[in-house]
Amino acid sequence: MTTGEDGPPPGTLHRAVVVGGPLEARHVLAGHPIDDADILDELARLAATDGEGSALAVELLVERLDASGVVRRFARAALLDEAAVDDVAQDALISVAASIGSFRGSSKITTWVHRIVRHRVVDHLRRQRATSPLPPDDLGPAERMSSMIATRATVRAALASLPELYRDPVTMRDLGGLTYDEIAQRLDRSIGTVKSQVSRGRALVAATLRGSGSGLGLDSTLERADD
């Protein structure tokens, strides 16, 4: 990872996110390593404020956490099965977006994310050990999100507010019931890209619900400490 001296000048990213909007913010971020620790921390602080620019900061944070592979790396350290790693990584991104308001900035965002991943790994292993059907509260965040998008008007409204890049794959997956392969064919995207966009889109829906005060039980373990 890089240090702050390689990132944008102090305050540049903040101004771009809060005042400039998506194009300017992405212009500032372009050319800098996707896993730049200081940029991730600044995006996390902006996302946690729930103020002007916070929704964009959440979107950028989720994108960079996912693209950097850090969430999957944390999950892979505890799990051998790649399908399980995919599930836990998606659940962790949703949990990050749903509970980012509890991030206090006293530690690195990656430390906080690592803690969330550990919780999601435990949840996954607990569900895996179960021998009988699980009640709705015991489903993973991604499964609950998919179910809610398909049935609840408030979540559909949040889905409608997503950037088209994420809205179409999530709609096809959670409303249309299409497989990732079918979505990839319809959108002419790779399956890996579609999976990533569905994961990020669901996380952004969770963030929108957080901002509207309608968490709908998405995150079974709200992460409050920065340890």
Backbone as a ProteinNet text record, in pm:
[ID]
protein_1_A
[PRIMARY]
MTTGEDGPPPGTLHRAVVVGGPLEARHVLAGHPIDDADILDELARLAATDGEGSALAVELLVERLDASGVVRRFARAALLDEAAVDDVAQDALISVAASIGSFRGSSKITTWVHRIVRHRVVDHLRRQRATSPLPPDDLGPAERMSSMIATRATVRAALASLPELYRDPVTMRDLGGLTYDEIAQRLDRSIGTVKSQVSRGRALVAATLRGSGSGLGLDSTLERADD
[TERTIARY]
83.5	0	86.9	29.6	105.2	77.9	155.2	132.8	68.2	32.7	-38.7	39.9	174.9	253	233.7	182.1	157.9	14.2	-71.5	-211.2	-234	-362	-393.8	-361.8	-339.6	-310.6	-419.6	-384.5	-483.9	-604.5	-723.9	-846.2	-899.2	-814.7	-858.5	-971.5	-955.1	-1057.7	-1184.5	-1169.7	-1285.8	-1367.9	-1301	-1372.4	-1438.9	-1368.1	-1422.9	-1548.4	-1546.4	-1661.3	-1778.3	-1749.8	-1856.7	-1913.1	-1826	-1868.2	-1870.5	-1766	-1749.8	-1839.5	-1870.1	-1954.8	-1875.9	-1947.2	-1883.7	-1769.4	-1787.7	-1685	-1556.9	-1569.8	-1451.6	-1385.3	-1465.4	-1408.6	-1330.4	-1387.7	-1317.4	-1193.6	-1198.3	-1080.2	-967.2	-1001.3	-900.9	-841.7	-928	-883.2	-804.8	-828.7	-764.2	-612	-545.9	-400.2	-337.3	-416.5	-364.6	-398	-312.2	-334.7	-471.3	-536.2	-670.9	-674	-558.4	-555.5	-484.7	-475.3	-411	-480.6	-407.6	-465.8	-522	-450.6	-496.6	-624	-634.2	-754.5	-873.2	-851.1	-959	-1005.3	-911.2	-946.9	-1026.6	-985.2	-1056.5	-1196.8	-1210.5	-1343.1	-1431.7	-1373.2	-1450.1	-1498.6	-1411.4	-1451.7	-1564.1	-1553.7	-1659	-1789.4	-1779	-1898.8	-1967.9	-1890.2	-1945.7	-2019.3	-1996.8	-2057.5	-2206.8	-2255.5	-2396.1	-2434.9	-2336.8	-2363.4	-2349.8	-2325.1	-2311.1	-2195.7	-2223.9	-2121.7	-2104.1	-2175.8	-2154.2	-2198.8	-2307.7	-2355.8	-2253.1	-2196	-2092.5	-1968.9	-1934.2	-1818.5	-1839.2	-1960	-1989.5	-1970.7	-2024.7	-2012.9	-1866.3	-1786.2	-1644.5	-1569.5	-1604.9	-1539.2	-1567.8	-1693.5	-1730.9	-1659.2	-1656.7	-1589.3	-1441.9	-1374.6	-1230.6	-1197.5	-1278.1	-1257.3	-1274.2	-1375.8	-1401.5	-1291.1	-1258.5	-1159.4	-1019.8	-988.8	-855.2	-835.3	-944.9	-937	-912.5	-910.7	-877.3	-982.4	-1110.5	-1215.6	-1204.9	-1184	-1168.2	-1041.7	-937.3	-812.7	-834.8	-907.8	-939.3	-1022.8	-1122.5	-1209.2	-1131.6	-1043.2	-967.5	-870.1	-830	-739.8	-808.1	-942.6	-1016.3	-1093	-1106.7	-1188.6	-1111.3	-1133	-1064.5	-1151.1	-1280.6	-1372.6	-1395.3	-1368.7	-1381.8	-1526	-1620.6	-1761.2	-1796.2	-1741.5	-1764.2	-1698.1	-1579.1	-1511.2	-1597	-1656	-1744.2	-1861.2	-1925.1	-2042.4	-2005.9	-1898.1	-1857.4	-1814.7	-1743.2	-1700.6	-1821.1	-1922.6	-2042.4	-2116.4	-2130	-2195.7	-2119.3	-1986.8	-1905.2	-1920.7	-1925.5	-1944.2	-2079.9	-2182.3	-2315	-2310.6	-2242.9	-2232.7	-2154.1	-2048.2	-1970.9	-2061.3	-2135.8	-2222.1	-2334	-2389.1	-2500.9	-2459.3	-2333.7	-2292.1	-2177.3	-2147.8	-2034.2	-2051.4	-2173.8	-2196.6	-2137.7	-2107.6	-2048.9	-1896.2	-1837.3	-1691.5	-1649.7	-1556.8	-1518.1	-1382.7	-1310.5	-1184.6	-1067.2	-1081.8	-970.3	-874.7	-913.8	-825.4	-834.9	-752.3	-760.2	-892.8	-947.4	-1072	-1051.3	-932.5	-908.4	-911.8	-871.1	-880	-1026.1	-1106.2	-1250.5	-1316.9	-1280.3	-1335.9	-1295.4	-1171.8	-1125.6	-1213.8	-1250.3	-1336.5	-1473.6	-1527.4	-1655.8	-1644.7	-1537.1	-1518.8	-1514.4	-1445	-1439.3	-1579.7	-1663.9	-1802.3	-1877.5	-1859.2	-1930.8	-1881.2	-1751.7	-1698.8	-1764.8	-1774.1	-1839.6	-1984.4	-2054.8	-2194	-2203.9	-2113.3	-2115.3	-2094.2	-1995.7	-1967.4	-2082.4	-2146.1	-2261.2	-2376.3	-2402.7	-2509.4	-2475	-2347	-2302.6	-2322.7	-2309.1	-2324.1	-2469.7	-2559.9	-2701.9	-2754.8	-2838.7	-2894.6	-3040.8	-3103.2	-3243.1	-3254.6	-3364.9	-3381.4	-3369.4	-3304.9	-3281.5	-3394.8	-3429.4	-3527.6	-3469.2	-3552.8	-3504	-3391.6	-3396.4	-3294	-3157.5	-3152.3	-3025.5	-2970	-3036.7	-2983.7	-2870.9	-2784.2	-2675.7	-2727.9	-2652.1	-2695.7	-2731.5	-2655.7	-2685.2	-2818.1	-2845.9	-2972.5	-3090	-3072.4	-3179.4	-3201.4	-3091	-3103	-3178.7	-3143.4	-3210.5	-3360	-3393.9	-3534.5	-3609.8	-3546.4	-3612.4	-3632.2	-3532.7	-3546.1	-3665.3	-3686.3	-3794.7	-3931.8	-3938.4	-4069	-4104.2	-4007	-4038.2	-4023.6	-4128.4	-4130.5	-4017.6	-3985.8	-3880.3	-3745.5	-3721	-3594.1	-3591.4	-3706.4	-3712.2	-3684.9	-3732.2	-3705.2	-3556.2	-3491.6	-3346.8	-3274.8	-3323.3	-3265.3	-3276.5	-3390.9	-3412	-3315.4	-3261.9	-3171.1	-3026.5	-2998.6	-2862.1	-2814.7	-2683.7	-2629.6	-2666.4	-2692	-2737.2	-2641.4	-2511.6	-2410.5	-2441.7	-2496.3	-2528.2	-2676.7	-2760.6	-2905.4	-2949	-2899.6	-2943.8	-2908.4	-2782	-2751.5	-2827.4	-2841.9	-2913.7	-3061.2	-3121	-3260.8	-3281.1	-3192.5	-3204.7	-3187.4	-3096.2	-3068.2	-3178.1	-3214.7	-3302.1	-3450.1	-3481.2	-3621	-3653.4	-3558.7	-3583.1	-3547.3	-3466	-3428.7	-3334.3	-3265.3	-3173.3	-3044.5	-2980.6	-2850.8	-2744.8	-2627.2	-2518.2	-2478.6	-2483.3	-2448.4	-2547.5	-2675.5	-2777.8	-2762.7	-2734.2	-2714.5	-2592.9	-2486	-2363.7	-2390.1	-2468.3	-2499.9	-2585.1	-2684.4	-2774.3	-2703.2	-2612.4	-2543.1	-2408.8	-2371.1	-2242.8	-2127.1	-2130.7	-2025.3	-1977	-1858.3	-1809	-1886	-1887.6	-1957.8	-1894.5	-1761.8	-1694.1	-1735.6	-1748.4	-1792.3	-1934.2	-2021.7	-2161.3	-2170	-2096.8	-2099.4	-2053.2	-1947.1	-1895.7	-1997.3	-2063.5	-2159.9	-2284.2	-2327.5	-2440.9	-2403.5	-2283.1	-2237	-2229.9	-2169.2	-2157.1	-2294.6	-2380.5	-2513.9	-2594.9	-2589.4	-2661	-2605.9	-2474.4	-2414.2	-2462.2	-2475.3	-2520.7	-2667.8	-2747.4	-2886.4	-2888.2	-2802.4	-2793.7	-2754.6	-2662	-2619.7	-2732.7	-2810.9	-2925.3	-3028.3	-3052.9	-3148.3	-3098.2	-2966.8	-2909.1	-2934.8	-2914.2	-2933.5	-3077.8	-3171.4	-3313.3	-3368.6	-3281.9	-3325.4	-3401.7	-3395.6	-3467.4	-3368.2	-3308.7	-3207.5	-3264.4	-3389.4	-3460.3	-3384.5	-3306.2	-3239.3	-3131.1	-3071	-2971.8	-2847.8	-2803.1	-2676.1	-2699.8	-2675.6	-2704	-2605.9	-2489.8	-2390.3	-2341	-2396.9	-2354	-2215.5	-2123.4	-1985.1	-1965.8	-1950.3	-1940.7	-1799.4	-1714.6	-1580.9	-1482.2	-1377.4	-1274.1	-1154.2	-1170.5	-1055.5	-1029.1
-120	0	124.9	232.9	356.4	439	545.3	638.5	763.1	854	973.8	1060.1	1053.6	1141.1	1107.8	987.5	950.3	979.8	1016.6	1041.1	1184.3	1220.5	1356.6	1453.6	1582.4	1681.4	1682.8	1715.5	1717.4	1803.6	1750.4	1824.6	1811.6	1768.9	1760.1	1660	1540.6	1438.2	1480.2	1538.2	1584.5	1683.2	1782.9	1883	1819	1725.1	1661.1	1581.5	1508.8	1426.4	1512.8	1612.3	1692.6	1795.6	1853.5	1963.6	1923.6	1851.3	1826.2	1719.8	1616.8	1509.8	1391.8	1292.1	1165.2	1180.1	1260	1271.4	1330.4	1438.6	1502.6	1412.5	1344.6	1256.5	1142.9	1083.4	974.7	1025	1148.5	1207.5	1221.9	1265.4	1279	1143.1	1040.8	907.3	836.2	875.7	807.6	819.5	711.5	712.1	679.5	671.3	635.5	489.9	419	275.8	251.5	144.4	114.2	81.8	37.5	0	104.4	228.6	335.3	350.6	324.8	321	455.7	564.3	696.4	737.5	702.6	734.9	654.7	526.5	446	504.5	548.4	607.1	735.7	820	946	920.8	826.9	792.9	739.7	658.3	602.5	712.4	808.9	919.9	1001.2	1025.3	1100	1020.8	890.8	806.5	799.5	803.2	788.9	912.9	1026.9	1151.4	1157.8	1085	1092.3	1233.6	1312.7	1449	1462.3	1583.6	1609.7	1526.4	1453.8	1372.3	1234.3	1202.7	1074.4	956.8	973	864	831.5	935.7	913.8	850.6	894.5	837.6	688.6	649	507.5	430.4	485.6	419.3	398.5	503.7	495	400.9	404	316.5	170.4	138.2	1	-45.2	42	8.3	-24.1	60.3	43.5	-73.8	-94.2	-211.3	-339.8	-341.9	-460.7	-480.3	-373.3	-384.1	-416.1	-370.1	-394.2	-539.4	-611.1	-749.8	-767.7	-657.6	-668.3	-748.6	-731.8	-804.4	-953.7	-987.8	-1128.8	-1186.8	-1107.3	-1155.1	-1188.9	-1103.2	-1130.3	-1257.9	-1273.2	-1391.4	-1517.8	-1508	-1624.7	-1673.9	-1585.1	-1624.8	-1720.5	-1719.2	-1804.4	-1917	-1910.2	-2007.1	-2062.7	-2188.6	-2251.7	-2253.6	-2267.5	-2278.3	-2141.3	-2130	-2001.1	-1953.2	-2045.7	-2005.4	-1942	-1997.5	-1940.4	-1804.1	-1790.4	-1660.9	-1557.3	-1594.7	-1503.6	-1459.3	-1556.1	-1525.6	-1433	-1464.6	-1385	-1244.9	-1235.5	-1104.1	-1017.5	-1074.6	-998.4	-955.5	-1048.9	-1014.6	-903.9	-910.8	-810.2	-673	-664.8	-535.5	-474.7	-558.7	-510.6	-459.2	-532.9	-490.8	-360.8	-345.2	-220.5	-102.9	-117.2	-8	19.9	-86.9	-70.7	-8.4	-29.7	15.3	115.2	175.2	267.3	387.3	420.7	532.8	511.7	387.2	358.7	366.5	386.2	398.2	532.2	529.6	651.6	705.3	632.1	681.7	671.4	602.7	589.7	478.9	400.7	298.7	305.9	229.4	221.2	156.3	198.5	138.2	-10	-48.1	-189.9	-273.1	-213.6	-283.8	-306.8	-203.6	-211.5	-312.8	-311.3	-405.7	-548.4	-565.9	-699.7	-755.9	-670.2	-713.4	-757.7	-683.1	-719.5	-853.5	-871.7	-997.9	-1114.9	-1097.1	-1204.8	-1243.4	-1142.2	-1170.2	-1245.2	-1203	-1267.9	-1410.5	-1435.1	-1571.4	-1659.5	-1607.6	-1682.9	-1711.2	-1609.9	-1629.5	-1738.9	-1734.3	-1833.1	-1974	-1990.8	-2122.9	-2173.1	-2081.1	-2120.8	-2168.8	-2095.2	-2137.2	-2270.5	-2288.4	-2411.4	-2532.8	-2514.3	-2625.5	-2661.7	-2569.5	-2592.6	-2710.1	-2789.7	-2907.1	-2889.5	-2779.6	-2754.5	-2618.7	-2593.9	-2464.2	-2349.5	-2244.2	-2130.9	-2029.7	-1967.5	-1859.5	-1739.4	-1644.1	-1530.1	-1452.9	-1437.6	-1360.6	-1426.8	-1555.7	-1627.5	-1637.6	-1576.4	-1574.3	-1472.9	-1489.7	-1394.3	-1262.2	-1153	-1021.6	-1019.8	-1089.4	-1089.9	-1159.6	-1269.7	-1340.3	-1255.8	-1187.9	-1101.2	-982.8	-927.8	-815.8	-857.2	-972.5	-1021.9	-1039.7	-1096.6	-1118.8	-987.1	-889.2	-761.2	-682.7	-686.5	-615	-669.1	-798.1	-860.4	-832.5	-792.9	-785.5	-651.5	-563.4	-442.9	-317.2	-233.3	-112.7	-17.4	-4.6	88.4	47.5	-82.9	-129.8	-114.7	-133.7	-112.8	33	122.7	264.7	292.8	230.2	245.2	186.9	75.2	13	106.1	173.5	263.2	381.4	415	529.2	492.7	364.2	321.4	371.5	391.4	416.2	299.3	327.3	224.5	105.3	132.9	27.7	-84	-48.2	-146.2	-182.9	-87.9	-110.8	-226.2	-228.7	-331.1	-472.5	-500	-636.1	-678	-586	-620.6	-646.2	-563.3	-582.9	-717.8	-750	-878.1	-995.6	-979.8	-1089.8	-1104.4	-994.5	-1003.2	-984	-917.7	-906.3	-1004.5	-1019.9	-1108.2	-1253.2	-1278.4	-1415.6	-1479	-1397.7	-1451.7	-1499.6	-1596.8	-1642.3	-1540.2	-1550.7	-1460.5	-1478.7	-1602	-1629	-1562.5	-1571.1	-1508.8	-1356.4	-1298.8	-1153.5	-1112.7	-1189.4	-1159	-1158.4	-1254.7	-1261	-1142.3	-1107.1	-996.7	-862	-843.4	-715.7	-714	-829.3	-842.5	-805	-861.4	-842.4	-978.6	-983.4	-1110.9	-1148.2	-1278.3	-1323.9	-1261.4	-1252.1	-1190.9	-1046.6	-972.1	-832.7	-823.8	-910.3	-910.1	-940.9	-1042.3	-1076.9	-958.7	-892.8	-778	-664.6	-638.6	-528.9	-558	-682.7	-719.6	-699.8	-744.1	-729.2	-583	-500	-357.4	-291.1	-328.3	-268.4	-297.6	-421.8	-456.3	-377	-359.1	-281.9	-137.2	-81.3	57.4	71.6	-30.5	-29.1	-27.5	-108.1	-110.7	26.1	94.1	227.1	327.5	317.5	407.7	387.5	263.1	234.7	288.9	279.3	337.6	487.5	554.4	698.7	739.6	650.7	683	640.8	576.6	531.2	401.8	329.2	202.9	90.3	41.7	-62.4	-198.5	-224.3	-346.5	-472.4	-462.4	-580.3	-636.1	-551.7	-601.8	-654.7	-585.9	-622.3	-681.1	-810.1	-877.2	-838.5	-785.3	-744.1	-605.4	-502.7	-366.2	-343	-299.1	-283.2	-143.1	-134.1	-3	35.8	-60.9	-28.7	-28.1	50.6	61.1	-28.9	-123.2	-204.3	-312.6
0	0	0	-46.7	-51.7	70.5	86.2	195.8	141.8	231.6	191.7	95.7	97.2	11.6	-135.6	-168	-305.5	-347.9	-253.8	-284.6	-327.3	-348.8	-387.8	-276.1	-307.6	-204	-97.9	27.4	135.1	99.4	119.9	94.8	-46.6	-141.7	-281.1	-298.6	-243.5	-255.8	-183.6	-65.8	10.2	-70.7	-129.7	-209.8	-331.4	-395.1	-513.8	-481.3	-370.7	-332.8	-287.3	-205.1	-145.3	-243.2	-326.4	-413.8	-561.4	-603.2	-746.3	-804.5	-728	-778.1	-831.6	-887.3	-927.4	-1027.4	-1131.8	-1234.5	-1177.4	-1102	-1045.1	-941.8	-859.9	-758.3	-822.8	-927.3	-994.5	-1068.4	-1115.4	-1179	-1076.8	-956.8	-851.4	-815.3	-812.1	-772.1	-882.6	-1007.2	-1120.2	-1111.1	-1141.8	-1142.2	-1008.5	-903.4	-771.2	-742	-674.4	-647	-584.1	-629.7	-583.4	-435.2	-380.2	-238.4	-152.9	-200.7	-124.1	11.1	117.8	251.7	294.2	263.9	306.6	233.3	105.6	29.8	83.1	112.1	169.5	302	384.7	514.3	496.2	401.5	381.1	327.9	235.2	184.7	296.9	385.1	496.5	590.2	619.3	708	644	513.4	444.1	443.2	418.1	413.3	548.5	656.2	791	839.2	774.2	822.5	797.8	695.4	657.5	617.9	571.6	528.4	378.1	330.1	187.7	131.1	25.6	-37.5	22.4	130	196.6	109.4	35.1	-49.8	-158.3	-218.7	-319	-255.2	-136.2	-66.8	-39.9	-2.5	18.9	-111.5	-219.8	-349.7	-387.6	-372.7	-407.7	-314.1	-186.3	-89.6	-121.1	-147.1	-179.4	-306.3	-406.8	-532	-509.3	-431.8	-413.3	-320.3	-218.5	-132.6	-213.1	-298.3	-378.7	-483.6	-556.1	-663.5	-610.9	-491.3	-434.9	-393.5	-374.1	-331.3	-182.9	-106.8	34.9	112.3	77	149.1	120.8	-4.9	-39.8	23.5	32.2	94.1	241	311.2	451.1	463.6	374.8	380.7	345.9	247.1	203.4	311.4	399.8	507.7	605.4	605.8	699.8	631	499.2	426.5	307.1	276.8	164.3	38.8	56.1	-56.2	-120.3	-250.5	-318.2	-323.1	-331.5	-329.4	-195.4	-88	45	55.9	-2.4	-3.1	-74.8	-188.9	-262.4	-175.9	-109.3	-27.1	88.8	158.1	273.3	230.5	119	70.4	37.4	-27.8	-60.1	66	160.6	286.7	359.8	355.1	424	360.9	228.8	162.2	198.4	203.1	243	386.7	475.4	614.4	628.6	549.8	551.4	515.6	406.2	362.1	461.4	522.6	615.1	747.3	788.3	921.3	919.5	803.4	793.6	886.5	920	1011.2	1148.8	1183.2	1314.3	1311.9	1193.9	1185.3	1243.7	1340.3	1411.6	1368.6	1284	1233	1327.3	1439	1532.4	1492	1389	1333.2	1181.7	1114.1	969.5	929.2	816.5	769.7	741.2	695.5	669.1	796.9	909.4	1038.2	1074	1054.2	1082.2	989.9	860.6	764.1	799.5	843.8	882.8	993.1	1086.8	1197.1	1143.1	1047.4	987.4	915.5	840.6	768.3	865.6	978.4	1078.4	1124.2	1149.4	1190.7	1080.8	956.5	846.9	825.3	849.5	842	947.9	1069	1177.2	1141	1088.3	1046.9	940.8	844	735.4	789.5	876.1	931.2	1017.4	1090.5	1173.1	1084.2	975.5	883.7	817.9	786.3	720.9	809.5	941.6	1035.9	1062.2	1029	1058.7	977.5	1039.4	971.6	935.2	978.4	946.2	880.1	807.7	741.7	841	797.8	886.8	878.2	991.1	987.2	913.7	866.3	789.7	858.1	990.1	1060.6	1055.3	1022	1016.4	874.7	778.7	643.1	634.1	536.4	516.7	463.8	482.4	433.6	285.7	201.8	58.2	29.7	101.6	80.8	127	240.1	289.8	196.6	145.2	54	-71.9	-126.7	-246.6	-222.2	-107.1	-73.8	-58	7.4	31	-97.5	-185.9	-313	-390.4	-380.9	-455.4	-395.3	-267.1	-201.9	-139.2	-112.3	-36.2	-120.3	-115	-197.1	-160.7	-30.8	10.2	-47	-52.8	-105.9	-257	-321.4	-466.2	-500.9	-416.6	-439.8	-427.9	-329.4	-314.8	-434.7	-485.1	-603.6	-724.1	-737.5	-850.9	-850.6	-733.8	-724	-756.4	-777.9	-806.1	-942.8	-958.6	-1092.8	-1183.7	-1310.3	-1404.3	-1410	-1393.7	-1398.6	-1300.1	-1183.9	-1081	-1081.1	-1117.2	-1109.7	-1200.1	-1323.3	-1418	-1371.5	-1332.1	-1287.9	-1162.3	-1065.2	-942.6	-973.7	-1059	-1096.8	-1164.8	-1257.8	-1327.8	-1232.8	-1137	-1043.1	-939	-873	-756.4	-787.9	-897.9	-940.1	-1051.2	-1145.5	-1258.6	-1233.3	-1129.1	-1096.8	-1197	-1276.5	-1374.9	-1308.6	-1371.5	-1322.8	-1362.1	-1299	-1334.9	-1481.5	-1528.9	-1667.7	-1762.7	-1731.5	-1816.1	-1817.7	-1700.4	-1691.8	-1773.3	-1762.3	-1836.6	-1986.4	-2033.6	-2175.6	-2218.8	-2139.5	-2176.1	-2175.9	-2081.6	-2069	-2141.6	-2197.5	-2267	-2174.5	-2054.1	-1955.7	-1909.2	-1852.8	-1800.5	-1674.4	-1643.1	-1522.8	-1399.1	-1397	-1282.9	-1263	-1373.4	-1365	-1311.7	-1360.9	-1316.2	-1167	-1121.2	-979.2	-894.3	-938.6	-864.8	-862.4	-975.9	-982.5	-900.6	-896.4	-809.9	-664	-628.4	-490.2	-449.7	-534.5	-503.8	-501.8	-596.5	-601.7	-477.1	-430.7	-307.4	-188.6	-186.4	-77.5	-81.7	-202.2	-213.5	-174	-203.6	-156.2	-3.3	59	205.3	258.9	189.7	233.2	220.2	114	94.8	204	241.4	348.3	481.6	503.2	625.1	629.1	515.9	510.9	530	491.2	505.8	640.1	722.4	854.3	850.8	737.5	724.6	703.1	812	800	767.7	806.1	776	817.8	926.3	978.2	889	804.3	709.9	778	881.6	942.1	1079.3	1092	1218.5	1326.9	1290.5	1389.1	1351.9	1412.7	1383.4	1440.2	1352.4	1393.8	1452.2	1583.9	1646.5	1686.6	1710.3	1758.4	1643.4	1656.6	1554.6	1584.3	1675.7	1712.9	1609.7
[MASK]
+++++++++++++++++++++++++++++++++++++++++++++++++++++++++++++++++++++++++++++++++++++++++++++++++++++++++++++++++++++++++++++++++++++++++++++++++++++++++++++++++++++++++++++++++++++++++++++++++++++++++++++++++++++++++++++++++++

